[in-house]
Amino acid sequence: MKKIGSWLFILLVSCVPGKEVGGADKIRISVTNPNMSFLPSGVALKKGFFKDEGLDVEIIRMNVPNIITALVTGDIGYTLLFGSVVRGALRGMPMRALASLLDGSTHALVARPEYKSGKELRGKTVGIGNFGGTDEVAGRMMLKSFGLDTEKDLRFIALGPWCGQTASSVRIKKVL
């Protein structure tokens, strides 16, 4: 009787629907602009590293406010934004930073050759990828280090994902 009970248990357990063997977990990860910060995730997707780990990853490009909303509502599981997640968590939103792909900033201050110092940018227009993102925060910090008041001395405009190309066509003085 014990033997029959054991076989019956094994039969019942094997009939319970479970995760398909070899089926990958679906994971949605958001990014903002295509830039160096998000390069590792794109490489991992293209090279099949996620699939090798049994993950079906979709990388979705979104703007910052939509990313935070999607993260809170569960429409996405992860984001590669860092600063916005930290700010959201500090405001009490149900999110946390788990890891960082980089150990430093990838932001750079790029200006026309006629500008020899940051102070010479006073009164100029500054192009950034988007408002509210880490590029804006990093840019304002860099410009403050030159003694500029980023609220009074400069004008910021959001150029979108291809800010370098856009900057060359609209005659702005600096790009982050």
Sequence and secondary structure as in RCSB ss.txt:
>XXXX:A:sequence
MKKIGSWLFILLVSCVPGKEVGGADKIRISVTNPNMSFLPSGVALKKGFFKDEGLDVEIIRMNVPNIITALVTGD
IGYTLLFGSVVRGALRGMPMRALASLLDGSTHALVARPEYKSGKELRGKTVGIGNFGGTDEVAGRMMLKSFGLDT
EKDLRFIALGPWCGQTASSVRIKKVL
>XXXX:A:secstr
 HHHHHHHHHHHHHHS    TT  EEEEEEESSSSGGGHHHHHHHHHTHHHHTTEEEEEEE  HHHHHHHHHHTS
 SEE   HHHHHHHHTT S      S SS     EE TT  SGGGGTT EEEES TTSHHHHHHHHHHHTTT  T
TTT EEEE  TTHHHHHHHHT SEE 
